[in-house]
Amino acid sequence: MAFLHTGEVRLRAAAPPRPDVLLVTSQGGHLAQLLTLREWWGTRRRLWVAPPTPDVQDRLEREVVINSHFPTTRNARNALRNVVLAWRVLRRHRPRLVVSAGAGVTAPFFVVAWLLRIPTVFIEVYDRVDSATLTGRLVGPFTTRQVVQWESQLAAYPDATVVGPLL
């Protein structure tokens, strides 16, 4: 896997010239939900943004990954660092679409994508069935399309598309 980190490249693979999709994720369940979409993203030029945690490194071993700054929960410094990272990544790579299932690193990328007029898709997580996540509420104004996994999630996201459970 190539880990790209704010200009530094530890190389095994090169980033695609212009990715069709930039997949932005946190570790754990957020990543697991995006991995279930492999049939869709596997046929596209793609680039990932994710923290350099062991599960990310293991699960995205053959992917090109740009390291995000973490932790993001209650960490203003890393949130600001991810804003700068989002600006650099989106300006340099200009993906055709940004997709995320959360969490903290999503907001900077969706805001910058919105500023650059790059479409975004936010997938609300599987286990939040009766209210919106903080990430979902933060990125809502900057999201082109919202996707939910349960009919009950439409109460929080009335304009969303129900795709059914991903896990």
N, C-alpha and C positions, 0 to 999 in steps of 0.2 A: 504494500500500500504506500502511496505517496502521502506524506503528511506535509501540507503546506502551512506555514505559520508566519503570517505577516511578512511575507517576502522570502522567508527561509524555506528551502525545499530539501526534504530528506527523501530521496527519489527511488522509486521502483516503477512508477508509471507517471506519465505526463498528464496534466489537466487537458481536457478537451478544448479545442480552439474556441468554440463558443458553445457552451453547454445548452442543451434543450431545457434541462431542468437543474435547478439548484435545490438540493434537499437539505433543509436546516433542521437540526434535531438536538435534543439532549440525550443523555444516555438512558439505559433501562427501557421502560415501557414505551416511551415516546419513539425511540429507535425501533423497537420491536414492531410497532404499528406501521411504520414506514417500510420496514422490511417485508411485511406481508404484501406490499404492492410491487414486489420485484417483477412480476409478470408485466406490469405497466412500465416501470422505469428501467427495467433491464434491457429494453430495446432502444433506449434513448441515450444520447450523449449526456452525461451527468457529472455533477460535482457535488460533494457533500461538505457541510459545515457541521462539526460536532466536537465535543470535548475529547481530549486525548486520554480517555479512561480505558482500562483494560477491556471492558466489554465492547466498547466502540472499536478499539484496535482489532479485537478478535472477529467481531461480526462484519466489519468493513475491510477485512484484510486485503481484498483485491480491488478496492475502490480508491479513488482519489479523494482525499479528505483534507480539508482546511481546518486546522485546530481553532476552536473557539476558546474564549477565556471563561474559566469556571472556577469556583461556583458562581452562579448568578443570583441565587436567592439571598436577598439582603446584602448585596455586595455592589455598592454604587461604582466602585472603581472598575470592576469587571464589566458592569453594564456599559460604562463609558468606553472602555476598551473594545467592547463588541460593537458599539456604534461606529467607531473608527474602522474596525475590521469589516463591518458591513459595507461601509462606503468604499473601502479599497477593493473588496472582492466584487461587489456589484458593478463598480465602474470598470474594473479591469476585464471581467469575464462576460458581462452583459448577458446573463442567461435569458432564455425566452420565457421562463416561468420559475417562480419560487414556491416550493411546497414545504409545509411543516405541520407536524402534530404537536409542537411545543418542545420545550417550555421556555425558560428564560431568555435564551439566545434568539428566539423568534422575533420578538418585538423590534429590536434594532434593524433586523433584515427586512421586515415588512414595511417599516417606516421609510427606510432608504429606497426600497423597491418602489414604493408608492411615489416618492419624489422623482424617481427615474422612469416612471411609467412602465414598470415591469409588472405583469400580472402576478397575483399571488393566490394560493389556495391554502386555507387553514382547515385542518382536520381535527375536530374536537375529539378528545381522547375517549376511549372505550368505557372507562369506569366513572365518568362524570355524567350521570343520567338525568339529574333533576335541576342542575344549574350550570351556568357557564364557568369555565376556569378563569383565573386571573389573566392568563395569556390570551384566551379567547376574547375577553372583554377589552384588553389593551389593543389587540391587533384588529378588532372588528372594523374600525373606520378605515383601515389601510388594506383590507382584504377584498380581493376581487370576487372570490367564491368561497363560501363556507360549506363544509361537509360535516355531517354528523352521522353517528352510527346507530342511533336509536330514535324512534319516533318521539319519545318523551323529550329529547333534546331540542325539538323544534320550539318548545316553550321559551327557551333561552335564545334560540337562533331561528326566528320565524322564516327567514329567507334562505335557509340552508337547504342543501340536498341531502336526503337520507340515502346512504350507501349500504347500510347494514353493518354488522360487527366485522371488524378486521381481524380480531384475535379469536 
